[in-house]
Amino acid sequence: MMDRSDDVILKVDHLSAGYGGIRAIDDISFYVKRGEIVSMLGANGAGKSTLLKCLSGEHKRSAGEITFDAQPLPGHCHQIVERGISIVPEGRQIFYKLTVLENLRVGCCQRKDQENIRKDLEMVYDLFPRLEERKSQFGGLLSGGEQQMLAIARGLMARPKMLMLDEPSLGLAPIIVNQIMDTLRSIAQSGTTILLVEQNAVKALNLCDRAYVMNVGRIVLEDSGKELLANEKLMHAYLG
C-alpha cells in the first residue's frame, strides 16, 4: 500500500521508462518518508540507475506521476535541484581539473545565499576533514575514496531536502565504504532524506530504514532493512 501520510516527501506512482523498445522501469510505485534512508536494491539491469535518472531529470519517463514535497516534480534538471533534490552519480563524476573547493562551489552554483553557503562549506568540511586539508588540490589528484567524499559533499552543497546516491561504494576499499556509510547515517540524522542505490546489499540494508528490491524493471518486495537482511532466500534469489 502506498503511504499517504503528510510525512511522505517523495511519491512515485506507476512510473515507466525505457530506452528505445526496451522498458527499463515497468509500472513501479513507491514512496520515501521525510528523514528516511531508503535503499533501492537489485542486480545489474534491474532498473535502479534509470530510476534515479528519471528522478533527477536526466531521463524522461514514458508514464507515471512523481510528486516531491507535495508538488509535481518538474522535468528539467536545474528545476529539480532548485526544488531540493541532489544526486551523487555513479562513478563520482567530479571535475578533475578543478580544485576541491571549486568542485564544491559547483554544487551550490544556483544558490545566492552566501552566508549559508559559507556555513555549508564548514558543514561538509566537518563531515569530511580530508577535503578541507586538500581544498586547494585538483580533484584528479585525490584517491578514489576522497573523490567519493567530494562527490557527496558537492551534492550536499545544493542544500537538498533529499540526496540520491548511485553506487557510492563502487570500487572503494572496505574501510572507506564503512566511513561513507557512517557519514550517510550522520547526514540523515541531520535531517536530509536519502535515497540510496547500492549493489552492496548487506551494507545498504544495515544502513537503511526501508528498502525496495527491484528485478527486471519492477519492484518485487519492500520491507525494513532488518527484515530483508534476515531473509536469506530473498538475498540469494535477488541480491546474490
C-alpha positions as CSV (number, residue, x, y, z in Angstrom):
1,M,0.0,0.0,0.0
2,M,1.2,3.5,-0.8
3,D,1.6,5.6,2.3
4,R,-0.5,8.8,2.0
5,S,0.6,10.4,5.2
6,D,1.9,14.0,5.4
7,D,5.5,12.9,6.1
8,V,5.9,11.4,2.6
9,I,8.4,13.6,0.7
10,L,8.7,11.5,-2.5
11,K,5.8,9.6,-4.1
12,V,6.1,7.7,-7.3
13,D,3.0,6.3,-9.0
14,H,3.1,3.8,-11.9
15,L,6.4,5.0,-13.3
16,S,7.6,3.5,-16.6
17,A,10.7,4.5,-18.6
18,G,12.9,2.9,-21.2
19,Y,15.4,3.1,-24.0
20,G,14.0,2.6,-27.5
21,G,11.9,-0.6,-27.3
22,I,13.4,-1.7,-24.0
23,R,11.4,-1.0,-20.9
24,A,13.9,-0.4,-18.1
25,I,11.3,0.5,-15.5
26,D,7.9,-1.1,-15.7
27,D,5.0,0.5,-13.8
28,I,6.6,0.9,-10.4
29,S,5.2,2.7,-7.4
30,F,6.9,3.6,-4.1
31,Y,7.3,6.3,-1.5
32,V,10.0,7.8,0.7
33,K,9.2,9.5,4.0
34,R,10.9,12.7,5.2
35,G,14.1,11.9,7.0
36,E,14.3,8.3,6.0
37,I,17.2,6.3,4.4
38,V,15.6,4.2,1.7
39,S,17.6,1.8,-0.4
40,M,16.9,0.5,-3.9
41,L,18.4,-2.9,-4.4
42,G,18.7,-5.4,-7.2
43,A,21.1,-7.0,-9.7
44,N,22.6,-5.2,-12.6
45,G,19.9,-4.3,-15.2
46,A,17.2,-4.2,-12.6
47,G,16.4,-0.5,-13.4
48,K,17.8,1.2,-10.4
49,S,20.1,3.7,-12.1
50,T,17.4,4.5,-14.7
51,L,15.0,5.3,-11.8
52,L,17.5,7.8,-10.4
53,K,17.9,9.4,-13.8
54,C,14.2,9.8,-14.1
55,L,14.0,11.4,-10.6
56,S,16.9,13.8,-11.4
57,G,15.5,14.8,-14.8
58,E,18.3,13.2,-16.8
59,H,16.0,10.7,-18.4
60,K,12.3,11.2,-19.4
61,R,9.7,8.9,-18.1
62,S,7.2,7.4,-20.5
63,A,4.4,7.1,-18.0
64,G,3.6,7.8,-14.3
65,E,3.5,10.6,-11.8
66,I,6.2,11.8,-9.5
67,T,5.4,14.1,-6.6
68,F,8.1,15.7,-4.4
69,D,7.3,17.7,-1.3
70,A,3.6,17.7,-2.2
71,Q,4.1,19.1,-5.7
72,P,4.6,17.5,-9.1
73,L,8.2,17.1,-9.9
74,P,9.4,19.4,-12.7
75,G,11.1,18.0,-15.8
76,H,14.3,19.9,-16.1
77,C,17.5,19.1,-14.1
78,H,18.1,22.6,-12.8
79,Q,14.4,22.9,-11.6
80,I,14.7,19.6,-9.8
81,V,17.8,20.8,-8.0
82,E,16.0,24.1,-7.1
83,R,13.1,22.0,-5.7
84,G,15.5,20.2,-3.3
85,I,16.8,17.0,-4.9
86,S,20.5,16.4,-5.4
87,I,22.2,13.4,-7.0
88,V,25.6,11.9,-6.4
89,P,26.1,10.0,-9.7
90,E,27.7,6.6,-10.2
91,G,31.4,7.0,-10.9
92,R,31.6,10.2,-8.8
93,Q,31.9,12.4,-11.9
94,I,33.8,15.2,-10.2
95,F,35.7,17.8,-12.2
96,Y,39.3,16.6,-12.2
97,K,40.8,19.9,-13.4
98,L,39.0,21.9,-10.7
99,T,40.2,22.1,-7.1
100,V,38.3,20.6,-4.3
101,L,36.9,24.0,-3.3
102,E,35.9,24.8,-6.9
103,N,34.1,21.4,-7.2
104,L,32.2,22.2,-4.0
105,R,31.2,25.7,-5.4
106,V,29.9,24.0,-8.5
107,G,27.5,22.2,-6.2
108,C,26.0,25.5,-5.0
109,C,26.2,27.5,-8.2
110,Q,22.4,28.1,-8.3
111,R,22.4,29.5,-4.8
112,K,22.7,33.2,-3.8
113,D,22.6,32.9,0.0
114,Q,26.4,33.5,0.5
115,E,26.2,33.3,4.3
116,N,24.6,29.9,4.3
117,I,27.0,28.7,1.6
118,R,29.9,29.5,4.0
119,K,28.1,27.6,6.7
120,D,27.5,24.6,4.4
121,L,31.2,24.6,3.5
122,E,32.1,24.4,7.1
123,M,29.5,21.6,7.5
124,V,30.9,19.4,4.7
125,Y,34.5,20.0,6.0
126,D,33.3,18.8,9.4
127,L,31.9,15.7,7.7
128,F,35.0,15.1,5.5
129,P,38.0,16.7,7.2
130,R,40.2,15.3,4.4
131,L,38.5,17.6,1.9
132,E,39.5,20.7,3.9
133,E,43.1,19.5,4.1
134,R,43.0,19.2,0.3
135,K,40.7,22.0,-0.7
136,S,43.4,23.6,-3.0
137,Q,44.3,20.3,-4.7
138,F,42.9,19.3,-8.1
139,G,40.1,16.7,-7.9
140,G,42.0,14.4,-10.2
141,L,44.8,14.1,-7.6
142,L,42.5,12.7,-5.0
143,S,42.3,9.0,-4.1
144,G,39.1,7.1,-5.1
145,G,37.7,7.4,-1.6
146,E,38.5,11.1,-1.4
147,Q,36.8,11.6,-4.8
148,Q,33.6,9.9,-3.5
149,M,33.7,12.1,-0.4
150,L,34.0,15.1,-2.7
151,A,31.0,13.9,-4.8
152,I,28.9,13.5,-1.7
153,A,30.0,16.9,-0.3
154,R,29.3,18.6,-3.7
155,G,25.8,17.1,-3.6
156,L,25.2,18.5,-0.1
157,M,26.3,22.0,-1.2
158,A,23.0,22.3,-3.0
159,R,21.4,22.1,0.4
160,P,19.0,19.3,-0.7
161,K,15.9,18.1,1.0
162,M,16.7,14.7,-0.5
163,L,20.1,13.3,-1.5
164,M,20.2,10.5,-4.0
165,L,23.3,8.3,-4.4
166,D,24.1,5.9,-7.2
167,E,26.5,3.1,-6.1
168,P,28.6,5.2,-3.6
169,S,30.7,2.1,-2.5
170,L,31.7,1.1,-6.1
171,G,35.4,0.5,-6.3
172,L,36.3,1.5,-2.8
173,A,38.2,-0.4,-0.1
174,P,36.0,-1.8,2.7
175,I,37.3,0.6,5.3
176,I,36.4,3.6,3.1
177,V,33.0,2.0,2.4
178,N,32.4,1.9,6.2
179,Q,33.3,5.5,6.5
180,I,31.0,6.5,3.7
181,M,28.1,4.6,5.2
182,D,28.7,6.1,8.6
183,T,28.7,9.6,7.0
184,L,25.4,8.9,5.2
185,R,23.9,8.0,8.6
186,S,25.0,11.3,10.0
187,I,23.6,13.2,7.1
188,A,20.2,11.5,7.5
189,Q,20.3,12.2,11.3
190,S,20.8,15.9,10.5
191,G,17.5,15.9,8.5
192,T,18.4,15.1,4.9
193,T,16.3,12.3,3.3
194,I,18.4,9.8,1.5
195,L,17.5,7.5,-1.5
196,L,20.4,5.1,-2.0
197,V,21.0,2.8,-5.0
198,E,23.7,0.3,-3.9
199,Q,25.0,-3.1,-5.1
200,N,26.4,-3.9,-1.7
201,A,23.2,-5.1,-0.3
202,V,24.5,-6.0,3.2
203,K,25.9,-2.5,3.8
204,A,22.8,-0.9,2.4
205,L,20.3,-3.0,4.4
206,N,22.3,-2.3,7.6
207,L,22.1,1.4,6.9
208,C,18.6,2.0,5.7
209,D,15.2,2.3,7.4
210,R,13.4,0.6,4.5
211,A,14.4,-1.0,1.2
212,Y,12.8,-1.9,-2.1
213,V,14.1,-4.8,-4.2
214,M,13.9,-4.4,-8.0
215,N,14.0,-7.1,-10.6
216,V,13.8,-6.6,-14.3
217,G,12.3,-3.2,-14.0
218,R,9.7,-4.0,-11.3
219,I,9.6,-3.7,-7.6
220,V,9.2,-7.2,-6.2
221,L,9.5,-6.6,-2.5
222,E,9.5,-3.9,0.2
223,D,10.3,-4.2,3.9
224,S,12.6,-2.8,6.6
225,G,16.3,-3.2,6.1
226,K,16.5,-5.6,9.1
227,E,13.7,-7.8,7.8
228,L,15.2,-8.1,4.3
229,L,18.7,-8.7,5.7
230,A,17.3,-11.6,7.7
231,N,15.6,-13.2,4.6
232,E,18.4,-15.5,3.3
233,K,16.2,-16.9,0.5
234,L,15.4,-13.4,-0.8
235,M,19.1,-12.3,-0.6
236,H,20.1,-15.3,-2.6
237,A,17.3,-15.0,-5.2
238,Y,17.5,-11.3,-5.9
239,L,20.7,-9.9,-4.5
240,G,23.3,-12.7,-4.9
